[in-house]
Amino acid sequence: MKKTNRIISFILIAVSMLAFTACEQELLVEEFESDMVNFSYKATSIHYVIGEEISFINESKVGSSWEWNFGDGTTSTDRDPVHKYDEPGTYKVKLVVDGGTYSVEKNIMVSDIIPIVSYSTEDPTIVFKQSEVTFDVQLLNPEGLPVTYTWAFPKGSSGEGIDENGKSELASPTVVFGSIGSQIVNLTIKLGDKDLAPISVNVKVNYDKPVKTLFYAVKNGNLMSRKIINDAIDPEINQPFDLGYRSGKHPMTLQVAGDWVYVFDAGTRISYVADPAGLGDGEIFAVATDGSKRESVIENFGGDTYYDFYYGFVDEAANTLYWTDRREGIFRTSMNTRNAKFSLDEYNYFVQNSWLGYYGKGIYWGNVNGPIFRRGDTWWWGKNSNGAGIFRFTEADIKGAPVEAEEPEPAAGSLLTTFTIRGMVVDEVNQRLYVASQSHKVIFCFNLDGTFVKIVEAFGADDAPPTSNENIFVSGMAIDVDENGDGYLYYAYRGPEGSEDPKLKSGIKRYKLNDDTAVPEFYIEGVEAYGLAIDQVAK
């Protein structure tokens, strides 16, 4: 019995030694291969492109014969070959030494030739009909092929070598733009017999005088702006600026403060949701008025969708942002907040429905929030659904806890309690209140005490809402008024989808203030927009 045990023990030791020896030999072979067989590659450009000579350097310390496979169906037996690729892609290059004794593989990514277009001007900003803008192209042409340039400049552009249709075949044209706004310059290049991918460049061209700017959020599109020019110029010349950033899902509120446009995006779901947990995707973000950058303020991604950012207000003097959730109340944070995540642990209500004396007397649990703003010490809070109107209060009226039934209403009082408020704005000079009511499908003008003045525009009480889940017809509203009371009310109107009635067509309209004979007109026709705001500083 003992002898058998010795034999088994010997066998186990022998197997263990063999296993150890095999592993050790395998490690030695792998280390030897990586150290003795290797290659690198280089080219003139930083990025390897089609048609470019790429030098493959054999860095192997062993071997007398070499077989290269470049991954595109071609091979070489040179020690240090030079190779060109005809098509972009990622290729697996394999080097085999001494007929297969050793080998190594590496990936190389080969790019298409993509021109880089730049432009320059001697002026601080590009001004229409004044600034000369020179365009240059950086183009890798490793094979020295003939190059053909075809430029397409916007209508009204001029310059040497540019025809009346804005076409040019110069390598580096200089142009004066004849329109304001985002000017899209298109370039196509033919390199040899190959058409390179077309390139578009967005050049922002300014007016030659300081004027105010209207900002607006396009549905399923970008944030845009347009100069408010009341001079007698061709409207076709005054084109919008594309700020280059997406508007969001439902950006009901835009507001300008300093050099920022603050966007309050209510997220994807703005109507009733049975189980809102985890569906939040709203965000407050800020975009520089010149479109140079975007910064996130606070987001609710993956949170309760009822805490998304439905409407907002920027108090620049107090350095504070305020926003409403769907129905419960109003929150706030500093204007300096950036990259924050919303949670009830981090952010407390500024006011809730039940903290005011209006609760049970106009404000109810299910009221859907509308626009908010502050005038002096008094807040104006729009509500709709299950009770509606404008509810005014001061901070002294906020109880900080549910009120008792006998609590009196705030002294400032409520207005228009039969109106479902979707938009509201005050004309401070003419002391007028403009209200867009969802239920009435009308824009009304009131005195600030709520007495009726006139109907600005009626959209038809029997018209269906724009879509079944948005229930919006007027979203953003803004006032541009001078010290004499002259100016315009601007508003974004979302008409019924597919409507052929010119009166119901979507767009941004404006109504002349202080003029009882005025009729609303389109300022920007055909665009579907949500919030809008006016930068009151002429730039």
Protein Blocks (a to p, Z undefined) as FASTA:
>chain_A
ZZmmmmmmmmmmmmmmmmmmmmmmmmmmmmmmmmmgccddddfblbdcehiacddddfbf
gdjbdcddehnopacfbfbdcdddfbgcdddddddeehilaccddddddddddddddddd
fbfbdcehkaccddddddddfkopacdddddddehiacehiafkopafbfbdcdddfbec
jddddddddehjaccdddddddddddfbdcdddddddehiacddddddfbdcdfklmccd
dehiafbjblcbccdehjbccdddebjblcdcfblghpaccdcddddfklpaccdfbdce
hiafklmcfbacddfknopacdddfklmccdddfkbghiacdfklpccfbdfklpfkgop
lpafklccdddddehjbccdddeehiaajddddfklpnoiacdfklccdfkopahklbcc
fbdcddfklopacdddfklopacdddfkopafbdfbdgbjkbccfblklopabfcdcddd
dfkopacddddddddehiabfklpgcdddddehiakbccddfbghiacfdddddfbdZZ
